[in-house]
Amino acid sequence: PRQRSLRDNPIGKGLEALCASFISICADKQVLRATYALDEVGQDGILRFSFFPLYKSFRLQSGSILRQDVEPSEAISSKLNSTVDGYDDFHFDRIKHLLNAALAGHPDDTLIWDQIYHAVMQSAMAERSRIISDNPIGNGLADFHAEFNSICDEKNVPRTPDALGQLDQENLRNLVLTLLSALQFFPASRLLHSGGIGKNLRGDIIRLQSAVVSDDFRFDFDRFNRLLNAALADDLDDALVWDQVNRAVTEPTPPPRPMPSSLQQTPWLHNTGSFANSSECRQDVDRVLRSELGPLYVGLPRFREAFFGRVAGLHAASEAVLKKCTQGSNPLLSSEGWRGWPAGAKEGDVLAWFDDILAKLDAFAEDHRPTPTRRRRPLAQPNKPIQGSTGERKLDVGLVDDPDAGKDSRCRWSQILVPGELKRNPSADRASKAWLDLGRYAREVLAAQDTRRFVLGFTLCGPLMRLWEFDRLGGIASEKFDINEDGLQFVSTILGFLWMSEEELGFDPTVVTVEGQRFVIIERDDRTERLVIDKLMARAPCIAGRATTCWRAHREEDPQVRLVIKDSWQYTEREEEGELLQEATEKGVVNVARYYHHETVQVHGTDDDTRTNVRGGLDITTATNYRPERSMPPPSTIASGASRRTRSSSTAGRKRSSSQISAALPPSKRSCSTSSTKAGNDALLNRVHRRVVLRDYGEPIYKASSRSALLAALEGCIKGHESLLEAGFLHRDISVNNLMINEDDNNHSLFSFLIDLDLAVRQPREGASGVKGKTGTRAFMAIGALLGEQHSFMHDLESFFWVLFWICIHYKGPGEDTVVPRFEKWNYVDTKELAELKKGQVSHEGDFIRTAEENFTPYYQPLIPWVNRLRKAVFPNGGRWEGKEIGLYARMREIIREARKDQKVSAET
């Protein structure tokens, strides 16, 4: 290609201006017109009379000739400019050979362009050396070194670069992410030219960091080995570090697996609420939680105002308490900081100090307490697991609602109001350390408290404190401050946590408690109804996500009719589940939970959304670590049905109908797309709090009283799915918790039915749903869905098979679940690996039967031949189905009906 470009773009007479300039300057200098005269012309003459014409002659052609070389033409032009304009840095030797080639009697185009490239690259290398020299790394990698040392200590290996070979992939990935995070903030990264397609090296680093974070990234240690070694060297060589950065960013990243059009298929997201029958090992959960939370934005300047500004009288009381702290001969706070603050900031010492200082501040503030509030006290039990979590979880420090809680008290996550994380080293104030640890605690709090909308917390790394808020979009934090230097802010923080109302701490004010009875109020058919909550049915144990919560309830005036209240946090771009359910019910869909009511929850007359209502309008683009590349907006194309923004909304005793809202909006706002290039906050994600009430109540089918009942319920749910499809809806989230059974004679609900249309879409589908992604329970996802195929009813039918397969392995009887290590990893491995695991389960009949015999519980052993028959129907010849076959509905139901007639299946156990 380069030779073709040279042939198609000859220099020809393009050197006439240069030759004329050279003749003129030789005449002025009174020297012979020969190339050796260049030495006599002098630097000033060459720069002024020779190189400018040369540059002008070649500038326009540089794109076509040099485009095939190392860098794009824009970079070449920029470096030609810098070579000419850098008069003070001008070096004749860089262009001497170029001028000689250009002034030859018979110019050689190839030689001339080679010399241009050589001159440009020499200039670029000199510029690069100057940038690196003027912007040293210094001790900017201290956090990276601290993390490396910490990992080595945990692994009991020497703190030397040789230890890299002894670390597992997760440790290495975290080290790379920490290093890349540090490197992108050095001035040199913004000044050095891109080694890839970006404007500068910093853009390349950010792109690589995003790739490494992705679950689909195939981590290759060899790609980062040299960079890690250079960064860990005792005698840091800045030039070598940046060379290795350039090498790492320019090495091709394997493309993600091919998928159908992104406008048609919404990507799956993985969060901690989608585990099935898992012991929730911390290492596994942390990996998923890190992905779920995404970027944690810190340093938001208005954070304190947004969350602590709501506490009445806090500022005045804090100033008064601070004044008391500084009085006396032995003040609690002096110019050296808080009295008794442990110099080494050891965890045990800090916990004792924190407990003491909190009690003193609370006592000082007694006269300033605005309203009577329930006493709270700190809980410091870092070595004692908190009750109420699936996996064993401990909490460094926190505030609980039990005033009598002490060191030996047994507390539950349902009592933790404000979690805290302590770290001895200030350098632990980063995503992979204190931030993630606090996020883990926030997840437990949200899971255990069924009306909690968000959680406030804090990290204390050495004397550096940061305030946090976790909600259904993720986590955000304040600017950090030194508690020994900013006493007022510390006092205000402690008093704020002690005085906040339940609503200010994140509890849902629309769930009202009176004399121990909880209820919500809705507006339905132009009248007010009070729905009394009987019990919690389910709550998704996640932070960022839909966070679905379901309660069994009844109307206050009709206790015999059971209802289900479902709260969830949906992306604003999605069509409301309530509207889909209402339409499905009106169309007479069978075996799908029937519609009763839906609304958008309102708090104080405002739609309860995350960005505005929960976060008080805080703008994450003001965070100190915000980068536009890390916050992707929803896709620009939204399905015709999904773009509708109409909704019903209510507060306690207040409701807006869909028609009222639609009428209030001009047509352009009633159906609009969210542009992916739109600037500002409108391009950022948001979730809104929605409430749906259903007429049908049941329990997950794994609680069926017998094998026959389980199969009957499964058959009914498959019928419901087909009915839903015939009405124009595709469910897309078949899992054990979305297939329900009702065996209570006093419950007038359907015998079996599907629930949860959160991820349902209309058929045929014209585009993506407009959301960032969708989550599901991976254990039940079809192989094709795991590989990114456009979702169809065939994927859902395959999911019915995986539901039955999973139940037979994980349940010893009705509702008696167990954890099976071989299958637990299905919750955590990446989607491609899980797809391969599932293929291996079903590809060979003998292997499948052997797996079933080894893993089906004794209770479900009689189902082995029938599950195998389902396998053969769903996976013809042991392979994935190739086309859509509507007749599969009937075949699956027929196999299930025959299984119910099997005496071994129907026999009592």
N, C-alpha and C positions, 0 to 999 in steps of 0.2 A: 504493500500500500504506500509506503514512503517513496519508493522509486517511481510509482505511478504519479504521486503528487508532485515530485520534482519534474517529471516529464511534462505534466499538464500545466505547471506554473513556472516556466523558465524565467530566469532573471532578465535575460535579454538586455535591453537598453536601460534597465532599471538602475544601472550603475553610472549613467552619464552625469548625474548631478554630483555624485561622489568624485568622479574623475575630474570634473570641472573644478570642484572645490580643492582637490589635491593640487591641480596645476596652479591654481591661484595662490595657494599658500606657499608652494615651492617658489613661485616668483617673488612673493613678499619676503621670503626668507633667503632668497638668492641661493637656492640649492638646486641640484639637478633633480629632474623628475624621474626618480627611480625609487623602488620600494625601500632601499637602504636609507633613503633620505628621511624616513619616518623618525629615525633616531635624532635627527637634527631639527625636526619641526618643533619638538617640545610638547609637553603635556597639554598646556593651555591651547596650543594650536590644534592639536588632535581633537581635543574635547569640543572646541568651538566650531571648527571648520570641517572636520572629517567625520566624527562619529554621528553627529546629528543628521547629515545627509544620508549616511549609511543606515541609520536607524529608520529614517523616514522611508527609505527605499524598501526596506525589508519588513516594516511593521505590518503592512496589510497582508503580506503573504505568509506571515508566521503561523497564522491559524491553519492554513491548508497544509503547510509543509511539516510543522512540528506537532500537529495534533496526534500523530501516530507515535510520538515519543512518550516520555515518562509522564509529562504533565499536560493538562488541557491548555488550549491557546491563551485563555484568560490569564493563567498563571505566568506563562512565558511573556506575554505583553507587560504584565506587572513588573517582572524582573528586568525586562529591557528598560522600562521606565526608570526603575531604581538604579540601574547601572549608569544611565545617562545623568539622572538628576543628582546622584550622590557625588557631587563634584569634590567635596572634601575627602571623600573616600575613594577617589578615582585612581585606578591602577592601570597604567599603560600596558603592562604585561598581559592583562586580561584580554586585550583586543588587538595586540600587535599581530598575532598570527591571522586573525580575522581580516585586518586591513591588508596584510600581505596577499592573502588569497583573493581579496576583492580587487586589488590593483594589478593583479597579474595580467600579462598580455593576452592570455586566453583563459578567462575565469572558468573555474570548475564549480558548477552549481553545488554538487554534493559536498565538496570540500568547504565551500563558503558556509553552507548551512551547518555542517559539523562544527565549524569554528564559532558560529553564532551560538549554537547550543552550549559549547564548551565555555564561552565567555559568560553566558547567562548563568550556568550552573556554578561557575566559580564565584560569581557575585552572590548567588543565593546561599552558597555555603558560608561565605564570609558574613553575610547578614545573619544567618542562623547562629553562627558562633557568637556573634555580638549579642543577640537576643538572649542566648543561654547564659552568657557571662554576666549580662546586666540584670538578669532576673534569676538569681540562684534559688535552688530548692531549700537550702538551709535545713532547719529542723521541721520543715512542713510535713514530713512523713512520720511524725512522732506517734500519731494514733495508729497508723499502720504497723509500726514497730511494736507498739504496746499490744496490739491484738495478736501479732505473731508470737510474742513472748508468752502471752496468756495461753495460747493454744499449745505451745511447746510444753509449758508447765503442766497443763492438763494431761498431755500425752506422755509426760515424763521423758522428754527427749531434749537434747542440747539445743540452746537457742542459736543455732547456726543455720546458714542457708541449706546445709546438707539435710536438715530436718524436713525440708519440703517433700522429699521422696517418701517420708514416713507418714504423711498426713493424708486423710481420706479426701475424697472429691468435694464433699460439702465444706470442709475446712478450707480447702484451696479456693473454692469458688467465693467464699466469704472474704478471704484475703484479697483476691483479685478485685472484688467489688469495693472493698475499703480503699485499696490503692488507687483504683480508677476514680473514686469519689474525691480523693485528695488531689490527684494530678489535675483534674479539670478546673480547679480553682486557682492554680498557679498562673501568674501573669504570662509566663512563657507559653502556656498552652493556647492563649488567645492570640499571641503574636506570631507563633510558628505557623508556617503554611500547612494546609491540610495534606496529609499523605494519601487521602482518598478522594472523595467527591465533595467534601465540605468546604466551608469558607476558611476554617482554620483547624488546627489540631484538636482544639477543645470540642468542636462538633463531632469529630471522629471518635473521641473518647466517650462522649455521651451516647453516641449510637452503639458503640461496643458494649457499654455498661448496660444499656437497655436489652441488648441481645443476651448478655450473660444472665440477667435476671430472669429471662423467659424460661418457662418449663421446657420449651421445645429446643433450647440451645444445647447442642452436644458439646459439653465441656471437654476441651483438649488441653491437658496440662502442658504439652510441648509448646503450645502457642504462647503460653505465659511464663514458662520456666525462666527464660533469660531475663525477662522484665522483673520478675520477683527476685531473682538473684542480684540483679543490678541495684534494686531498691533496698535490699538487705545488706549490701556491702558495708563494711566498717568505714571505709574511705569512699564516700559517695562520689561517683563520677557523674555529674549532671548530664554531660553530653551523651554518655553511654545510656543513662536512663531514658532520655528523650529518643535516642536511636531505637531502643527496644520498644518504647511506646509506639513509635512510627511503624515498626515491624509488626507489632500486635494488631494495630488497627487496619493495616493494609492486607493482612492475610485474609483470604476470602472466608466469609462466614457461610457455612452450608445453608442453603435456602430452606425455609420451612416447607413442610410437606405440602404438595399442591392441594388446593381446596377449590370448591366451586366458587362462583362469584360471591365476593364479600357483600354484595348488595342483596344477595338472596339468602345467605346462611349466616345467622348470628353466632359468633364463636362461643364455645363453652368456657365458663370460668370455674375455677376450683376454689371452694372455700371450706372453712372448718365446720360448717353446718351440714355438710353432705357426707359425713362418715357413716358407714353402716357396720354395726357389730364390731366396734374397734375398742381396743384398750387405751387408745390415745397416748401412745408413747410420746414423750415430750419432743424428741428429735424429729419424729414424723410430723407432729402437729406444728412445730415451729416452722418447718419448711413450707407447709401449706399456709400458715398464718402470715408468713412474710409475703407470700404471693397475694393473699387476700387483701392485706392492708395496702399494698402498693407503696407509693412514696408517702412518707410521713413528713408533713410540712411543719417546720419549726420557725420560731422567730417572728410570728405574726404580731405586729405592733399593737393592735387593738384587742388582743386576746383577753387581757384582764378586764377591760371595760365591758366586753361582751358578756362575760360570765360572772364576774364579781361585782360589776356595776349594778346588778339587779338586787343586791343585798342592801336593805335599808339601813342607813346610818353607819355603814361600814367604814367609810373614810374618816369621819370625825372620831369614831371610837378608836380606830387604829392610831391616829395621831395622839389621842389622849393616853392610850396604853403605852405607846412608844416613849412618851414623856416620863411615865412612871418607871419604865425600864432603865432610863438614863439617870435617875435620881439616886441619892444616897452615897455613902462612903464606899460601898462595894456594889456599884450598879450592875444590873443584869446585862446591860449593853454599854460598852465603852468604845473608844477609838480603835481598840485592838480586836473588837468583835464581841460575840456573845460569851458571857461568862461560862466556863466549863466546856466550851466547844473542844472536842478531842483533837489534838494536833494531828495525829495520824489518821483520823477519820475511819478507824476500824469499825466494822459493822456493829458489833456489840456495844461499843462505847457510844456510837452515834445514836443507837436505839434508846439507850438509857438516858442520854442527854435530851433526845427528842421528847420522850415521855415526860421528863421533868419540865422542860421549857413550855410544853403545851399546857400543862396544868397551871403553871405560873401565869401565862398569858390569859388563860381562861379566867383565873381569879382576878387579875387586874381589870378585866373587861366586865366584871359582874354588874357594875353600876351602869354600864352603857348598853347592855343587851336590849335591843329594841322591842322584842316581844318574847314572851315565854317560849322557849324552844326545848325540845327533848335533849337531855344531856348526851353528849357523845364523848368517846374517849379513844385514845390510840390503842391499837392492837399491834404488838411487836412479838411475833412468834415465827421467826425465819426458819426454824428447824422443826416446826410442827405443821403437818399437812392440815389445810383447811377442809372441813367436811363439805360434801355436796358436789364434788367434781368427779368425772369419770376416771381420769388419770390422777395420780397423786400430785397435788399442787400445793406449794407453800407460798406464803406472802411475807415480804420483808417487813412492811409496816402498813398500817391503814387506820382509818377511822371507822368505828362501828357504832351501831345504834343502841348498844347495850352499855349503860353507864356503869354497870358492875363488872364489866369484862376486865380480867386481869391476866397476868402472865400464864396462869394455868387454865384459863377458861377455854372451853371447847366452842369454837365459833364456826359458823357456816358461811359460805359465800353469799347467802341470802341476807346476811347481816352487814356485809362490807359496804360502806357508803362511799369511801374515798380510798382507793388503793395507792400505795406508794412503793417506789423502788429505790434502794440505796446502793451506791457504789462508792468504794473507797477512792478510786482514781477519777479525777475530773475528765480524763480522756475517754472514759466509758460513756460519756454523753454523746452517743451516736446510735445509728439505726441497728447495728448488729448486737448491741449490748443492752443498755438500760432501756432504750425505747421499745425494743421487741419484748423484753421482760415485762414491762408495764402493760404492753398490749395483751400479753398472755393473761395477766390478772384481769384486765378489763373484759376480756372474753368470758371469763368465769363469772364475773359480776353480772354481765348482761344476760348470761344463760340462766342464772339462778334467780333473777328478779324479773318477773314476767311483765311488769309495767314500766320497766326502765327503758327510756328512749335514748339516753346517752350516759356516759360515765366521765366524771372529772377525776383526775389523779395528779400525781407529781413524781418527778425524779429528783434525787439529791445525789449528785456525783461529787464527792468531796464537799466543798461548801457551795457548789453551783446548783441552784434549783431551777427547775423548769416546770411549768404547769401544763397539763395535758387535758384534751377532750377527745373521747372516742365515740363515734357514732356510726351510722349505717353507710357512710361514705369512706370511713377510715379514721385516721388520727391526725390531729393538729396540735400545735404547742405554742407556748409563749416564748418570748425572748428569755434567755437564761440570765440569772442574776446571782451575785454572791451574797449569801444571807448575812455574812459578817460585815459587808460594806453597805448593803441596802436594808437596814433594819426595818424601815417602814413597810417595804414591800413584803418582807417575811411576816411581820405581824399581821398585815392585812390578809395575807394568804391563810394563815392559821385561823384567824377569827372568821374569815369568810367560810371556810370549810366547816367550822363549828356552828355557824349561824344560818347557813343556807336552808331554805325550805326544801321540802321533798321535790317540789317542781323545779326549783333552781338546781337541785342535784341531778335532775334528769328523769324523774318519775312522771308518768302520764297523768295530767290532771283531769282528763276526761273519764278515767276509771275512778269512780268515787267510792269511798268506803264510809259507811254509816253503821255504827254499832256492830262492827265485824263483818258486815255484809257488803260485798262489792257489786257495783252495777254500772252500766253505761246507759246514756239516754240518747235515743234516736228520734228523728222526725220521719214518720212514714204515713203515707196517705193522708197528709195534712193533719196528723195528730201525733202527740208525743207518746212515746212508749219507753218504759223503763225495763231494761233487760238485766235480770239478776244473774250474776256469774255463779255457777255451781262449782266448777272445778277447772283447773288447768288441764288441758289435754296434751298439748305439745308446744315446745318452743325451740326454735332452731338455735343451737349453741355457736353462733358466729358473731363477728363484729360487723364487717362490711358485707352487705347483701340484703336480701329481702327480709331476713330475720322474722320469718313467719311465726306467729303465736296464735294458738287456737284454744278457746274456752268453751266448755259446755255451759249453756245458759237456758233461761226460760223467761217468758214474759211475766211480769210481776203479778198480773191478774189471771194467768193461766199456767200454773206450775207443771201441769201434766204434759204440755207440748214442749218437747226439747228442741233447742236451737243450737247452732254453733256460731260463735263470733270469731272471725278470723281477721287479725291485724297483720299487715305487712308493709314494707317500705319498697315502693316500686319506682323504677326510673320514670321520670315524667313523660318520656317519649312513648311509653308503652300504653296500649289500649287497656282500659281498666278491666280487671277480671270480673268485677261486678256486672259490667255491661255484657260481657260474653255469656256469663251465667244466666242473666236475665233473658237474653235472646234465646239461649239454648232451651230454657224452661218454657218459654212461649212457643217454641217450635215443637215441643213435645218429646224432646230427647229423653230416652229411658236410661235408667241405671247411672245417672250422673246427679250429684247432689243438687237439690232444687233451690232456686233463688228465693230469698226473702227480702233482702235490703242491701244497699251498698252506699258508701259515702266516702268523702275525703275528710279525715279528722281535722277539726279546727281547734286551735288553742287560742283563747282570747280573741275570737273572731278572725283569726288568720289561718290559712291553710298550713298544716303542720308539715313543713318540709325541712330538709336538712340544712340547706345553705342559708335560708332566710330566718326561719323560726328557731331552729336549734342553735345554729352558729351565729345568730344575730347579724347576718350580713357580712361576716368576716370574709375577706378576699384572699384566697390562698396565693394569688400572684404577688402578694406583698411579703410572703414568707422569704426568709433569707436564703433558703435552699430551693426555691421554686425554679423550675426550668420548664419552658413551654413544651419541650420535647417529651416530658414525662407525664403530661396531663392531656391525654387524647380525648377529644370530644366525641359525642355519639356520631355514628355514620350519617352522612348527609342525606341518604335516601331512606325514606320511611314508608312503610307499607300504607296503602290508601286507608285502611282501617286504623292502623296504629298511630297515625299522625293526629288523630282527633284528640283535642285537649279537654273536651267537655267532661264534667264530673259533678257528682253531687257531693255536698260538703255539709258538715254539721258541727256544732258544738253541743254541749249538753243543752238540749231543748232548742236547737236551731239547725236548720237544714236549707241548703240551696239546691234546687233541682237542676238537672242537666239542661233542660230547656231554658231556664233562667240564665245560666251562665253562657250558653251559646248565643242567646239574644244580646248579651252584653258585649260580645266580641264582634269586631268587623270580620267580614269573610276572610280577609287575608290572614287573620290570626286564628281562625277556626281550623284551618288546615294548612299547616306550614311545615317546612323542613328545617332542620337545624344544620346550618352550614358547617362543614368541618374546618373551614378557614376563617370562621367568624372570630373576631378578636374579643378580648375582654372576658368578663364573667359569663356571658351568654354561651361561651364555648365550653364551659366547665359542666361537669356532671352534677345532677341533683336527684334526690329521692324524695318522694312524698308519701306520707303516712295514710294508708287506705284501710278501710274497714268494710268487710263483707259479712253478711249474716245469712246462714243457710238453714233450710228446713230439716235437713237430714243429719242425724247423729249416729255414729257407729265407732267401731274400733278397727285398727289395722288387721288385715286378714290373717296375719301370723298368730293372732290371738283366737282364731276359730276353735271351737270346742272339740272338733274332730277333723280327721283327714277329709271325710266326705263334705263337711261344711266348708272347709277351706277350698276344695275343688269347686263346689257349687258357687261360692263367692267369686272365685277366679273366672268361672264361666260367665257369670253375670257382668263382671267388670269388662270382659272382652266384648260382650254384647253392648255395653254402654259406650265403649270406645267406637264401635262400628256405628252406633246410632249418632254419636257426636260427629263422626266424619260425614255421615249422610246429611247432617244439618249444616255442614260447611266449616267444621272446626277440626283442627289436628291438635291433640293433647300435648305430646312431646316431653312428658315428664312422668313416665310410668315407673313407679318404685313401690317398695313394700308399704310405705306410709301413705301412699295415695290410693290404695285399693282397700275399701272399707267393707266391713261385715256388721250386720245387726242381728243378733240372736235373742234380743230381749223382747218378750211378748208384750211388755208394757210400753215399748217404744214403737211408735207408729211410723218410723222412718223406713226407707227402702231396705230390703234384705241385704243387697250388696250394691255398691255404687262407687264411681270414681269421684275424686275430689281434686282440687288444685288446678285451676286453669291459668295460673300465673304465666306460664310459658306457652300457652296455647296460641295458635294463629289461625286466621281464616284461610280457607282453601277455595279456589286456587290462590296462591300467594304471589303478590306483585313485587315484593321487595323485602328487605330486612325490617325487623321490628323497630329499628331506630335506637336500640339500647346498646350499651357498651358490650354486653355479653350476657349469656344465660348460664345459670348453674344447674347442676343436677346431681343425682347420686350415681357416682361413676360405676359402682358395682352392677347397676342395672342398665347401663347404656349399651346400645347396640354397637357392634363392631364397626359398622360403617359410620355411625355417629361419632365414635371415638376418632375415626380417621378423617373427620371433617366433611362427610358427604351431606348433601342437601337432605334435610330431615323429611321422611315420608311416613305413611302409616305402617309400612313394613318394618321400619326401625322400632316403632312402638310395639308391634306384635312380637318382635324379637325380645324386647324388654320384658314382656309378660313371661317369656320362657326363663329369662335370667332371674326374675323375681321368685318363681317357683324353685328353681335350682338353688338359689341362695337360702330360702326358707328351709329346704330339706337338709341343708348342711348346718345351719346356725340355730335351729330351734329343736330342743329336746322334747318338746310338747307344746301345748297351747301357751304362747307367751313366754316360754322358758328359753331365753336366748343364751348363747355362748359365743366366745371368741375363738376363731380357728386361725392360728398364725399363718397357715399356708394361703388363706384367702384374705386375711386382714390387709395385706399389702396392696390389694386391689384399690384400697382407699387412697393410696399415696403415690404409686408409680405413675409415670407420665402416660398420657393417653395412648401413644403409639405402642409402648410396652404392654399396656393393659390389653390393647387390641390383639397383640400377638398371643398373650396368655389365654385370652378367650378363644382365639382360633384353635389353639392347642387342646382346649377342653372338648371341643365338639367335632374335630376333624375325623376322628377314628372311633368307630362304634365300640370296639373292644376296650380301647383306652378310656372312653367315656364311662362305660359300665364299671370298669375297674375303679376309676376315680369315685364314682357314686357309691360303690360298695365300701370303699375305704373311708368316705367322708360323710355320707348321709347318716344322720343320727338314727338309732334303732327305731325311733318312732316313725320315721319317714322312709325306712328301707322298703316297705311295700310299694312305694311309688316309683321305684327305680325303672321298671319296664315302661311305665307310662311317661315318665319324664324323658326316657330315651325315644319313645315314639314322637313326642313333641319335638325333640331335637331333630329327628329325621324330617319332620314336616317343615320346621323353620329353616333348617340347614340342609337342603337337598344334596345328597351324596357327600355329606360332611363339609360342604363349602357354603360360602355366603350366597344368598339369593341374588339372582342377576336382574330380575325385573319385578315390577309390582304385580301382585296377584291377589285380588280382592277375595278370592275363594279361600284364602288361608284363614280368614276369620272362622268360617264354617268348619273347616277341617280341625282347627285347634279346639273348638267347642265340642266337636264330636269325640275327639280323643279324651277330653276331660270327662264327658258324660259316660263314656265306656269305663273309664278308670273308677268312677264312683260306683259302678255296678260290680267291680271286682270285690269278692268276699274278703280278700286279704286287706284291702284298703278300707272297707266299711266295718271290719271287725273291731270290736271294742278292745282297747289295750289296757 
